[in-house]
Amino acid sequence: MHIRCNMMQVQRLIETVTSSRLVIDLPVSFVNHRVEVLVLTLNDPQPDSTVKKRKPPPQFAGRIRERGDVMSSIPPADWGINE
């Protein structure tokens, strides 16, 4: 993501670090300017690769159909939707 705001420019990257070195490419407009570099760890949960993704049995393929509007079948609060 590259955001330009008046004279300040921002480049935000989210990368997965696999070694102690991270190389980033900056826009040409950053050349010959001083920049501040901040590196923060993200505490977002990583998907567990040991958990198998659930798949429906193949005999159900093409046999299940939605009938009607499933979102309005119950109150929005039950879906966790705040209106």
PDB file of N, CA, C and O in Angstrom:
ATOM      1  N   MET A   1       0.853  -1.156   0.000  1.00  0.00           N
ATOM      2  CA  MET A   1       0.000   0.000   0.000  1.00  0.00           C
ATOM      3  C   MET A   1       0.902   1.223   0.000  1.00  0.00           C
ATOM      4  O   MET A   1       1.864   1.281   0.767  1.00  0.00           O
ATOM      5  N   HIS A   2       0.611   2.190  -0.837  1.00  0.00           N
ATOM      6  CA  HIS A   2       1.386   3.426  -0.928  1.00  0.00           C
ATOM      7  C   HIS A   2       0.399   4.574  -0.802  1.00  0.00           C
ATOM      8  O   HIS A   2      -0.497   4.710  -1.634  1.00  0.00           O
ATOM      9  N   ILE A   3       0.548   5.403   0.225  1.00  0.00           N
ATOM     10  CA  ILE A   3      -0.362   6.518   0.483  1.00  0.00           C
ATOM     11  C   ILE A   3       0.425   7.816   0.391  1.00  0.00           C
ATOM     12  O   ILE A   3       1.496   7.944   0.984  1.00  0.00           O
ATOM     13  N   ARG A   4      -0.110   8.779  -0.356  1.00  0.00           N
ATOM     14  CA  ARG A   4       0.554  10.075  -0.453  1.00  0.00           C
ATOM     15  C   ARG A   4      -0.321  11.107   0.231  1.00  0.00           C
ATOM     16  O   ARG A   4      -1.497  11.246  -0.103  1.00  0.00           O
ATOM     17  N   CYS A   5       0.239  11.826   1.177  1.00  0.00           N
ATOM     18  CA  CYS A   5      -0.507  12.818   1.954  1.00  0.00           C
ATOM     19  C   CYS A   5       0.355  14.064   2.067  1.00  0.00           C
ATOM     20  O   CYS A   5       1.352  14.062   2.789  1.00  0.00           O
ATOM     21  N   ASN A   6      -0.015  15.134   1.362  1.00  0.00           N
ATOM     22  CA  ASN A   6       0.770  16.366   1.318  1.00  0.00           C
ATOM     23  C   ASN A   6       2.216  16.042   0.960  1.00  0.00           C
ATOM     24  O   ASN A   6       2.489  15.523  -0.123  1.00  0.00           O
ATOM     25  N   MET A   7       3.150  16.349   1.873  1.00  0.00           N
ATOM     26  CA  MET A   7       4.557  16.104   1.588  1.00  0.00           C
ATOM     27  C   MET A   7       5.029  14.758   2.130  1.00  0.00           C
ATOM     28  O   MET A   7       6.076  14.260   1.716  1.00  0.00           O
ATOM     29  N   MET A   8       4.276  14.167   3.046  1.00  0.00           N
ATOM     30  CA  MET A   8       4.694  12.898   3.628  1.00  0.00           C
ATOM     31  C   MET A   8       4.159  11.741   2.788  1.00  0.00           C
ATOM     32  O   MET A   8       3.008  11.750   2.353  1.00  0.00           O
ATOM     33  N   GLN A   9       5.000  10.765   2.574  1.00  0.00           N
ATOM     34  CA  GLN A   9       4.594   9.563   1.864  1.00  0.00           C
ATOM     35  C   GLN A   9       4.762   8.376   2.799  1.00  0.00           C
ATOM     36  O   GLN A   9       5.666   8.347   3.634  1.00  0.00           O
ATOM     37  N   VAL A  10       3.884   7.404   2.647  1.00  0.00           N
ATOM     38  CA  VAL A  10       3.911   6.230   3.508  1.00  0.00           C
ATOM     39  C   VAL A  10       3.860   4.989   2.644  1.00  0.00           C
ATOM     40  O   VAL A  10       3.093   4.920   1.684  1.00  0.00           O
ATOM     41  N   GLN A  11       4.664   4.025   2.982  1.00  0.00           N
ATOM     42  CA  GLN A  11       4.575   2.714   2.347  1.00  0.00           C
ATOM     43  C   GLN A  11       4.419   1.698   3.461  1.00  0.00           C
ATOM     44  O   GLN A  11       5.257   1.612   4.359  1.00  0.00           O
ATOM     45  N   ARG A  12       3.343   0.932   3.398  1.00  0.00           N
ATOM     46  CA  ARG A  12       3.097  -0.079   4.423  1.00  0.00           C
ATOM     47  C   ARG A  12       3.166  -1.457   3.786  1.00  0.00           C
ATOM     48  O   ARG A  12       2.511  -1.723   2.779  1.00  0.00           O
ATOM     49  N   LEU A  13       3.958  -2.319   4.379  1.00  0.00           N
ATOM     50  CA  LEU A  13       4.096  -3.692   3.910  1.00  0.00           C
ATOM     51  C   LEU A  13       3.848  -4.631   5.072  1.00  0.00           C
ATOM     52  O   LEU A  13       4.251  -4.350   6.201  1.00  0.00           O
ATOM     53  N   ILE A  14       3.197  -5.726   4.808  1.00  0.00           N
ATOM     54  CA  ILE A  14       3.086  -6.786   5.801  1.00  0.00           C
ATOM     55  C   ILE A  14       3.755  -8.003   5.184  1.00  0.00           C
ATOM     56  O   ILE A  14       3.304  -8.528   4.165  1.00  0.00           O
ATOM     57  N   GLU A  15       4.815  -8.435   5.803  1.00  0.00           N
ATOM     58  CA  GLU A  15       5.629  -9.526   5.275  1.00  0.00           C
ATOM     59  C   GLU A  15       5.749 -10.633   6.308  1.00  0.00           C
ATOM     60  O   GLU A  15       5.637 -10.382   7.508  1.00  0.00           O
ATOM     61  N   THR A  16       5.974 -11.839   5.853  1.00  0.00           N
ATOM     62  CA  THR A  16       6.306 -12.952   6.733  1.00  0.00           C
ATOM     63  C   THR A  16       7.818 -13.079   6.732  1.00  0.00           C
ATOM     64  O   THR A  16       8.428 -13.293   5.685  1.00  0.00           O
ATOM     65  N   VAL A  17       8.415 -12.949   7.889  1.00  0.00           N
ATOM     66  CA  VAL A  17       9.873 -12.965   8.004  1.00  0.00           C
ATOM     67  C   VAL A  17      10.338 -14.407   8.149  1.00  0.00           C
ATOM     68  O   VAL A  17       9.885 -15.135   9.033  1.00  0.00           O
ATOM     69  N   THR A  18      11.250 -14.808   7.266  1.00  0.00           N
ATOM     70  CA  THR A  18      11.764 -16.178   7.300  1.00  0.00           C
ATOM     71  C   THR A  18      13.243 -16.243   7.651  1.00  0.00           C
ATOM     72  O   THR A  18      13.806 -17.329   7.786  1.00  0.00           O
ATOM     73  N   SER A  19      13.871 -15.084   7.799  1.00  0.00           N
ATOM     74  CA  SER A  19      15.276 -15.039   8.219  1.00  0.00           C
ATOM     75  C   SER A  19      15.489 -13.717   8.952  1.00  0.00           C
ATOM     76  O   SER A  19      14.546 -12.948   9.140  1.00  0.00           O
ATOM     77  N   SER A  20      16.716 -13.459   9.361  1.00  0.00           N
ATOM     78  CA  SER A  20      16.990 -12.224  10.098  1.00  0.00           C
ATOM     79  C   SER A  20      17.176 -11.021   9.175  1.00  0.00           C
ATOM     80  O   SER A  20      17.524  -9.939   9.647  1.00  0.00           O
ATOM     81  N   ARG A  21      16.954 -11.184   7.885  1.00  0.00           N
ATOM     82  CA  ARG A  21      17.119 -10.094   6.921  1.00  0.00           C
ATOM     83  C   ARG A  21      15.836  -9.932   6.119  1.00  0.00           C
ATOM     84  O   ARG A  21      15.235 -10.913   5.680  1.00  0.00           O
ATOM     85  N   LEU A  22      15.422  -8.677   5.931  1.00  0.00           N
ATOM     86  CA  LEU A  22      14.249  -8.366   5.123  1.00  0.00           C
ATOM     87  C   LEU A  22      14.622  -7.230   4.182  1.00  0.00           C
ATOM     88  O   LEU A  22      15.068  -6.174   4.632  1.00  0.00           O
ATOM     89  N   VAL A  23      14.445  -7.434   2.891  1.00  0.00           N
ATOM     90  CA  VAL A  23      14.773  -6.425   1.885  1.00  0.00           C
ATOM     91  C   VAL A  23      13.462  -5.926   1.289  1.00  0.00           C
ATOM     92  O   VAL A  23      12.606  -6.720   0.900  1.00  0.00           O
ATOM     93  N   ILE A  24      13.312  -4.599   1.221  1.00  0.00           N
ATOM     94  CA  ILE A  24      12.105  -4.021   0.633  1.00  0.00           C
ATOM     95  C   ILE A  24      12.485  -3.070  -0.493  1.00  0.00           C
ATOM     96  O   ILE A  24      13.537  -2.433  -0.452  1.00  0.00           O
ATOM     97  N   ASP A  25      11.629  -2.981  -1.490  1.00  0.00           N
ATOM     98  CA  ASP A  25      11.804  -2.019  -2.574  1.00  0.00           C
ATOM     99  C   ASP A  25      10.962  -0.794  -2.257  1.00  0.00           C
ATOM    100  O   ASP A  25       9.786  -0.906  -1.911  1.00  0.00           O
ATOM    101  N   LEU A  26      11.571   0.369  -2.379  1.00  0.00           N
ATOM    102  CA  LEU A  26      10.878   1.624  -2.102  1.00  0.00           C
ATOM    103  C   LEU A  26      10.569   2.344  -3.407  1.00  0.00           C
ATOM    104  O   LEU A  26      11.268   2.145  -4.400  1.00  0.00           O
ATOM    105  N   PRO A  27       9.530   3.180  -3.419  1.00  0.00           N
ATOM    106  CA  PRO A  27       9.231   3.966  -4.611  1.00  0.00           C
ATOM    107  C   PRO A  27      10.378   4.920  -4.937  1.00  0.00           C
ATOM    108  O   PRO A  27      11.121   5.332  -4.046  1.00  0.00           O
ATOM    109  N   VAL A  28      10.515   5.261  -6.186  1.00  0.00           N
ATOM    110  CA  VAL A  28      11.570   6.172  -6.632  1.00  0.00           C
ATOM    111  C   VAL A  28      11.461   7.508  -5.909  1.00  0.00           C
ATOM    112  O   VAL A  28      12.474   8.166  -5.673  1.00  0.00           O
ATOM    113  N   SER A  29      10.248   7.916  -5.555  1.00  0.00           N
ATOM    114  CA  SER A  29      10.058   9.202  -4.883  1.00  0.00           C
ATOM    115  C   SER A  29      10.712   9.249  -3.502  1.00  0.00           C
ATOM    116  O   SER A  29      10.847  10.332  -2.934  1.00  0.00           O
ATOM    117  N   PHE A  30      11.117   8.123  -2.956  1.00  0.00           N
ATOM    118  CA  PHE A  30      11.800   8.092  -1.666  1.00  0.00           C
ATOM    119  C   PHE A  30      13.304   8.358  -1.807  1.00  0.00           C
ATOM    120  O   PHE A  30      13.973   8.669  -0.822  1.00  0.00           O
ATOM    121  N   VAL A  31      13.824   8.239  -3.005  1.00  0.00           N
ATOM    122  CA  VAL A  31      15.264   8.404  -3.233  1.00  0.00           C
ATOM    123  C   VAL A  31      15.673   9.827  -2.873  1.00  0.00           C
ATOM    124  O   VAL A  31      14.957  10.781  -3.176  1.00  0.00           O
ATOM    125  N   ASN A  32      16.824   9.965  -2.228  1.00  0.00           N
ATOM    126  CA  ASN A  32      17.387  11.239  -1.785  1.00  0.00           C
ATOM    127  C   ASN A  32      16.549  11.914  -0.697  1.00  0.00           C
ATOM    128  O   ASN A  32      16.583  13.137  -0.562  1.00  0.00           O
ATOM    129  N   HIS A  33      15.806  11.135   0.070  1.00  0.00           N
ATOM    130  CA  HIS A  33      15.053  11.643   1.209  1.00  0.00           C
ATOM    131  C   HIS A  33      15.427  10.830   2.442  1.00  0.00           C
ATOM    132  O   HIS A  33      15.824   9.669   2.342  1.00  0.00           O
ATOM    133  N   ARG A  34      15.297  11.449   3.585  1.00  0.00           N
ATOM    134  CA  ARG A  34      15.453  10.705   4.838  1.00  0.00           C
ATOM    135  C   ARG A  34      14.157   9.964   5.101  1.00  0.00           C
ATOM    136  O   ARG A  34      13.076  10.497   4.854  1.00  0.00           O
ATOM    137  N   VAL A  35      14.253   8.744   5.598  1.00  0.00           N
ATOM    138  CA  VAL A  35      13.062   7.961   5.918  1.00  0.00           C
ATOM    139  C   VAL A  35      13.196   7.385   7.321  1.00  0.00           C
ATOM    140  O   VAL A  35      14.302   7.187   7.823  1.00  0.00           O
ATOM    141  N   GLU A  36      12.083   7.126   7.925  1.00  0.00           N
ATOM    142  CA  GLU A  36      12.053   6.452   9.220  1.00  0.00           C
ATOM    143  C   GLU A  36      11.506   5.050   8.976  1.00  0.00           C
ATOM    144  O   GLU A  36      10.472   4.885   8.329  1.00  0.00           O
ATOM    145  N   VAL A  37      12.197   4.053   9.488  1.00  0.00           N
ATOM    146  CA  VAL A  37      11.781   2.666   9.307  1.00  0.00           C
ATOM    147  C   VAL A  37      11.385   2.097  10.663  1.00  0.00           C
ATOM    148  O   VAL A  37      12.179   2.106  11.604  1.00  0.00           O
ATOM    149  N   LEU A  38      10.160   1.605  10.757  1.00  0.00           N
ATOM    150  CA  LEU A  38       9.668   0.948  11.966  1.00  0.00           C
ATOM    151  C   LEU A  38       9.346  -0.498  11.609  1.00  0.00           C
ATOM    152  O   LEU A  38       8.734  -0.759  10.573  1.00  0.00           O
ATOM    153  N   VAL A  39       9.744  -1.418  12.440  1.00  0.00           N
ATOM    154  CA  VAL A  39       9.421  -2.824  12.226  1.00  0.00           C
ATOM    155  C   VAL A  39       8.676  -3.310  13.457  1.00  0.00           C
ATOM    156  O   VAL A  39       9.208  -3.276  14.567  1.00  0.00           O
ATOM    157  N   LEU A  40       7.453  -3.759  13.259  1.00  0.00           N
ATOM    158  CA  LEU A  40       6.599  -4.196  14.359  1.00  0.00           C
ATOM    159  C   LEU A  40       6.177  -5.642  14.127  1.00  0.00           C
ATOM    160  O   LEU A  40       5.910  -6.036  12.991  1.00  0.00           O
ATOM    161  N   THR A  41       6.115  -6.425  15.183  1.00  0.00           N
ATOM    162  CA  THR A  41       5.556  -7.767  15.043  1.00  0.00           C
ATOM    163  C   THR A  41       4.041  -7.666  15.140  1.00  0.00           C
ATOM    164  O   THR A  41       3.508  -6.855  15.897  1.00  0.00           O
ATOM    165  N   LEU A  42       3.363  -8.489  14.375  1.00  0.00           N
ATOM    166  CA  LEU A  42       1.905  -8.534  14.414  1.00  0.00           C
ATOM    167  C   LEU A  42       1.484  -9.717  15.267  1.00  0.00           C
ATOM    168  O   LEU A  42       2.067 -10.798  15.177  1.00  0.00           O
ATOM    169  N   ASN A  43       0.489  -9.513  16.079  1.00  0.00           N
ATOM    170  CA  ASN A  43       0.016 -10.584  16.945  1.00  0.00           C
ATOM    171  C   ASN A  43      -1.224 -11.257  16.390  1.00  0.00           C
ATOM    172  O   ASN A  43      -2.026 -11.808  17.143  1.00  0.00           O
ATOM    173  N   ASP A  44      -1.385 -11.214  15.068  1.00  0.00           N
ATOM    174  CA  ASP A  44      -2.545 -11.875  14.489  1.00  0.00           C
ATOM    175  C   ASP A  44      -2.339 -13.386  14.505  1.00  0.00           C
ATOM    176  O   ASP A  44      -1.212 -13.860  14.362  1.00  0.00           O
ATOM    177  N   PRO A  45      -3.408 -14.135  14.677  1.00  0.00           N
ATOM    178  CA  PRO A  45      -3.264 -15.590  14.726  1.00  0.00           C
ATOM    179  C   PRO A  45      -2.857 -16.148  13.373  1.00  0.00           C
ATOM    180  O   PRO A  45      -3.391 -15.750  12.338  1.00  0.00           O
ATOM    181  N   GLN A  46      -1.927 -17.055  13.390  1.00  0.00           N
ATOM    182  CA  GLN A  46      -1.489 -17.716  12.172  1.00  0.00           C
ATOM    183  C   GLN A  46      -2.329 -18.970  11.975  1.00  0.00           C
ATOM    184  O   GLN A  46      -2.630 -19.666  12.945  1.00  0.00           O
ATOM    185  N   PRO A  47      -2.712 -19.270  10.742  1.00  0.00           N
ATOM    186  CA  PRO A  47      -3.492 -20.482  10.520  1.00  0.00           C
ATOM    187  C   PRO A  47      -2.689 -21.719  10.909  1.00  0.00           C
ATOM    188  O   PRO A  47      -1.493 -21.814  10.634  1.00  0.00           O
ATOM    189  N   ASP A  48      -3.357 -22.646  11.542  1.00  0.00           N
ATOM    190  CA  ASP A  48      -2.716 -23.886  11.972  1.00  0.00           C
ATOM    191  C   ASP A  48      -2.693 -24.841  10.792  1.00  0.00           C
ATOM    192  O   ASP A  48      -3.739 -25.338  10.374  1.00  0.00           O
ATOM    193  N   SER A  49      -1.514 -25.101  10.253  1.00  0.00           N
ATOM    194  CA  SER A  49      -1.396 -25.954   9.071  1.00  0.00           C
ATOM    195  C   SER A  49      -1.635 -27.422   9.391  1.00  0.00           C
ATOM    196  O   SER A  49      -1.789 -28.232   8.477  1.00  0.00           O
ATOM    197  N   THR A  50      -1.668 -27.781  10.679  1.00  0.00           N
ATOM    198  CA  THR A  50      -1.902 -29.180  11.033  1.00  0.00           C
ATOM    199  C   THR A  50      -3.388 -29.530  11.023  1.00  0.00           C
ATOM    200  O   THR A  50      -3.748 -30.707  10.996  1.00  0.00           O
ATOM    201  N   VAL A  51      -4.257 -28.509  11.045  1.00  0.00           N
ATOM    202  CA  VAL A  51      -5.694 -28.760  11.034  1.00  0.00           C
ATOM    203  C   VAL A  51      -6.142 -28.959   9.592  1.00  0.00           C
ATOM    204  O   VAL A  51      -5.915 -28.101   8.739  1.00  0.00           O
ATOM    205  N   LYS A  52      -6.775 -30.087   9.327  1.00  0.00           N
ATOM    206  CA  LYS A  52      -7.250 -30.363   7.976  1.00  0.00           C
ATOM    207  C   LYS A  52      -8.501 -29.550   7.692  1.00  0.00           C
ATOM    208  O   LYS A  52      -9.379 -29.421   8.545  1.00  0.00           O
ATOM    209  N   LYS A  53      -8.572 -29.002   6.487  1.00  0.00           N
ATOM    210  CA  LYS A  53      -9.759 -28.267   6.080  1.00  0.00           C
ATOM    211  C   LYS A  53     -10.887 -29.266   5.842  1.00  0.00           C
ATOM    212  O   LYS A  53     -10.706 -30.297   5.193  1.00  0.00           O
ATOM    213  N   ARG A  54     -12.044 -28.932   6.381  1.00  0.00           N
ATOM    214  CA  ARG A  54     -13.186 -29.826   6.238  1.00  0.00           C
ATOM    215  C   ARG A  54     -13.754 -29.737   4.828  1.00  0.00           C
ATOM    216  O   ARG A  54     -13.878 -28.650   4.264  1.00  0.00           O
ATOM    217  N   LYS A  55     -14.096 -30.883   4.272  1.00  0.00           N
ATOM    218  CA  LYS A  55     -14.715 -30.944   2.954  1.00  0.00           C
ATOM    219  C   LYS A  55     -15.965 -31.802   3.056  1.00  0.00           C
ATOM    220  O   LYS A  55     -15.954 -32.840   3.718  1.00  0.00           O
ATOM    221  N   PRO A  56     -17.045 -31.377   2.403  1.00  0.00           N
ATOM    222  CA  PRO A  56     -18.243 -32.213   2.434  1.00  0.00           C
ATOM    223  C   PRO A  56     -18.012 -33.493   1.625  1.00  0.00           C
ATOM    224  O   PRO A  56     -17.180 -33.517   0.718  1.00  0.00           O
ATOM    225  N   PRO A  57     -18.739 -34.535   1.955  1.00  0.00           N
ATOM    226  CA  PRO A  57     -18.603 -35.779   1.187  1.00  0.00           C
ATOM    227  C   PRO A  57     -18.956 -35.549  -0.280  1.00  0.00           C
ATOM    228  O   PRO A  57     -19.872 -34.781  -0.576  1.00  0.00           O
ATOM    229  N   PRO A  58     -18.250 -36.198  -1.200  1.00  0.00           N
ATOM    230  CA  PRO A  58     -18.497 -35.975  -2.633  1.00  0.00           C
ATOM    231  C   PRO A  58     -19.924 -36.320  -3.063  1.00  0.00           C
ATOM    232  O   PRO A  58     -20.416 -35.765  -4.045  1.00  0.00           O
ATOM    233  N   GLN A  59     -20.598 -37.224  -2.347  1.00  0.00           N
ATOM    234  CA  GLN A  59     -21.961 -37.583  -2.752  1.00  0.00           C
ATOM    235  C   GLN A  59     -22.949 -36.427  -2.564  1.00  0.00           C
ATOM    236  O   GLN A  59     -24.065 -36.487  -3.081  1.00  0.00           O
ATOM    237  N   PHE A  60     -22.558 -35.368  -1.826  1.00  0.00           N
ATOM    238  CA  PHE A  60     -23.422 -34.202  -1.650  1.00  0.00           C
ATOM    239  C   PHE A  60     -23.238 -33.171  -2.766  1.00  0.00           C
ATOM    240  O   PHE A  60     -24.024 -32.228  -2.856  1.00  0.00           O
ATOM    241  N   ALA A  61     -22.242 -33.323  -3.598  1.00  0.00           N
ATOM    242  CA  ALA A  61     -21.942 -32.337  -4.639  1.00  0.00           C
ATOM    243  C   ALA A  61     -23.145 -32.139  -5.552  1.00  0.00           C
ATOM    244  O   ALA A  61     -23.660 -33.096  -6.131  1.00  0.00           O
ATOM    245  N   GLY A  62     -23.587 -30.893  -5.677  1.00  0.00           N
ATOM    246  CA  GLY A  62     -24.692 -30.552  -6.559  1.00  0.00           C
ATOM    247  C   GLY A  62     -26.066 -30.899  -6.028  1.00  0.00           C
ATOM    248  O   GLY A  62     -27.055 -30.704  -6.734  1.00  0.00           O
ATOM    249  N   ARG A  63     -26.165 -31.406  -4.811  1.00  0.00           N
ATOM    250  CA  ARG A  63     -27.463 -31.829  -4.274  1.00  0.00           C
ATOM    251  C   ARG A  63     -28.051 -30.853  -3.263  1.00  0.00           C
ATOM    252  O   ARG A  63     -29.236 -30.945  -2.942  1.00  0.00           O
ATOM    253  N   ILE A  64     -27.263 -29.937  -2.766  1.00  0.00           N
ATOM    254  CA  ILE A  64     -27.747 -29.011  -1.750  1.00  0.00           C
ATOM    255  C   ILE A  64     -28.000 -27.662  -2.401  1.00  0.00           C
ATOM    256  O   ILE A  64     -27.148 -27.130  -3.112  1.00  0.00           O
ATOM    257  N   ARG A  65     -29.191 -27.115  -2.147  1.00  0.00           N
ATOM    258  CA  ARG A  65     -29.554 -25.822  -2.726  1.00  0.00           C
ATOM    259  C   ARG A  65     -30.053 -24.907  -1.621  1.00  0.00           C
ATOM    260  O   ARG A  65     -30.758 -25.342  -0.711  1.00  0.00           O
ATOM    261  N   GLU A  66     -29.684 -23.642  -1.708  1.00  0.00           N
ATOM    262  CA  GLU A  66     -30.212 -22.651  -0.770  1.00  0.00           C
ATOM    263  C   GLU A  66     -31.606 -22.262  -1.230  1.00  0.00           C
ATOM    264  O   GLU A  66     -31.849 -22.053  -2.419  1.00  0.00           O
ATOM    265  N   ARG A  67     -32.505 -22.171  -0.283  1.00  0.00           N
ATOM    266  CA  ARG A  67     -33.874 -21.760  -0.609  1.00  0.00           C
ATOM    267  C   ARG A  67     -34.195 -20.508   0.186  1.00  0.00           C
ATOM    268  O   ARG A  67     -34.350 -20.561   1.406  1.00  0.00           O
ATOM    269  N   GLY A  68     -34.293 -19.391  -0.500  1.00  0.00           N
ATOM    270  CA  GLY A  68     -34.609 -18.138   0.171  1.00  0.00           C
ATOM    271  C   GLY A  68     -33.360 -17.407   0.621  1.00  0.00           C
ATOM    272  O   GLY A  68     -32.232 -17.808   0.334  1.00  0.00           O
ATOM    273  N   ASP A  69     -33.599 -16.328   1.332  1.00  0.00           N
ATOM    274  CA  ASP A  69     -32.527 -15.463   1.823  1.00  0.00           C
ATOM    275  C   ASP A  69     -32.060 -15.973   3.180  1.00  0.00           C
ATOM    276  O   ASP A  69     -32.753 -15.791   4.181  1.00  0.00           O
ATOM    277  N   VAL A  70     -30.897 -16.608   3.226  1.00  0.00           N
ATOM    278  CA  VAL A  70     -30.415 -17.196   4.478  1.00  0.00           C
ATOM    279  C   VAL A  70     -30.029 -16.134   5.499  1.00  0.00           C
ATOM    280  O   VAL A  70     -30.077 -16.404   6.699  1.00  0.00           O
ATOM    281  N   MET A  71     -29.649 -14.936   5.063  1.00  0.00           N
ATOM    282  CA  MET A  71     -29.246 -13.889   5.999  1.00  0.00           C
ATOM    283  C   MET A  71     -30.434 -13.296   6.744  1.00  0.00           C
ATOM    284  O   MET A  71     -30.290 -12.916   7.905  1.00  0.00           O
ATOM    285  N   SER A  72     -31.606 -13.203   6.115  1.00  0.00           N
ATOM    286  CA  SER A  72     -32.751 -12.602   6.793  1.00  0.00           C
ATOM    287  C   SER A  72     -33.624 -13.649   7.481  1.00  0.00           C
ATOM    288  O   SER A  72     -34.682 -13.314   8.014  1.00  0.00           O
ATOM    289  N   SER A  73     -33.202 -14.893   7.477  1.00  0.00           N
ATOM    290  CA  SER A  73     -34.005 -15.939   8.098  1.00  0.00           C
ATOM    291  C   SER A  73     -33.958 -15.882   9.620  1.00  0.00           C
ATOM    292  O   SER A  73     -34.827 -16.448  10.284  1.00  0.00           O
ATOM    293  N   ILE A  74     -32.962 -15.209  10.179  1.00  0.00           N
ATOM    294  CA  ILE A  74     -32.872 -15.014  11.627  1.00  0.00           C
ATOM    295  C   ILE A  74     -32.500 -13.560  11.887  1.00  0.00           C
ATOM    296  O   ILE A  74     -32.024 -12.885  10.973  1.00  0.00           O
ATOM    297  N   PRO A  75     -32.701 -13.055  13.102  1.00  0.00           N
ATOM    298  CA  PRO A  75     -32.365 -11.654  13.401  1.00  0.00           C
ATOM    299  C   PRO A  75     -30.873 -11.368  13.186  1.00  0.00           C
ATOM    300  O   PRO A  75     -30.038 -12.236  13.440  1.00  0.00           O
ATOM    301  N   PRO A  76     -30.530 -10.146  12.714  1.00  0.00           N
ATOM    302  CA  PRO A  76     -29.118  -9.790  12.488  1.00  0.00           C
ATOM    303  C   PRO A  76     -28.239  -9.986  13.718  1.00  0.00           C
ATOM    304  O   PRO A  76     -27.059 -10.310  13.584  1.00  0.00           O
ATOM    305  N   ALA A  77     -28.790  -9.795  14.906  1.00  0.00           N
ATOM    306  CA  ALA A  77     -27.988  -9.962  16.125  1.00  0.00           C
ATOM    307  C   ALA A  77     -27.478 -11.395  16.265  1.00  0.00           C
ATOM    308  O   ALA A  77     -26.397 -11.622  16.809  1.00  0.00           O
ATOM    309  N   ASP A  78     -28.256 -12.358  15.776  1.00  0.00           N
ATOM    310  CA  ASP A  78     -27.825 -13.755  15.854  1.00  0.00           C
ATOM    311  C   ASP A  78     -26.655 -14.050  14.919  1.00  0.00           C
ATOM    312  O   ASP A  78     -25.919 -15.011  15.140  1.00  0.00           O
ATOM    313  N   TRP A  79     -26.474 -13.235  13.876  1.00  0.00           N
ATOM    314  CA  TRP A  79     -25.340 -13.386  12.965  1.00  0.00           C
ATOM    315  C   TRP A  79     -24.114 -12.638  13.489  1.00  0.00           C
ATOM    316  O   TRP A  79     -23.028 -12.747  12.919  1.00  0.00           O
ATOM    317  N   GLY A  80     -24.284 -11.887  14.564  1.00  0.00           N
ATOM    318  CA  GLY A  80     -23.187 -11.072  15.068  1.00  0.00           C
ATOM    319  C   GLY A  80     -23.049  -9.780  14.298  1.00  0.00           C
ATOM    320  O   GLY A  80     -21.983  -9.164  14.304  1.00  0.00           O
ATOM    321  N   ILE A  81     -24.124  -9.355  13.626  1.00  0.00           N
ATOM    322  CA  ILE A  81     -24.104  -8.134  12.822  1.00  0.00           C
ATOM    323  C   ILE A  81     -24.715  -7.012  13.645  1.00  0.00           C
ATOM    324  O   ILE A  81     -25.839  -7.133  14.132  1.00  0.00           O
ATOM    325  N   ASN A  82     -23.983  -5.932  13.799  1.00  0.00           N
ATOM    326  CA  ASN A  82     -24.503  -4.763  14.518  1.00  0.00           C
ATOM    327  C   ASN A  82     -25.043  -3.775  13.507  1.00  0.00           C
ATOM    328  O   ASN A  82     -24.314  -3.323  12.623  1.00  0.00           O
ATOM    329  N   GLU A  83     -26.297  -3.442  13.628  1.00  0.00           N
ATOM    330  CA  GLU A  83     -26.890  -2.470  12.691  1.00  0.00           C
ATOM    331  C   GLU A  83     -26.975  -1.118  13.320  1.00  0.00           C
ATOM    332  O   GLU A  83     -27.445  -0.172  12.688  1.00  0.00           O
TER     333      GLU A  83
END
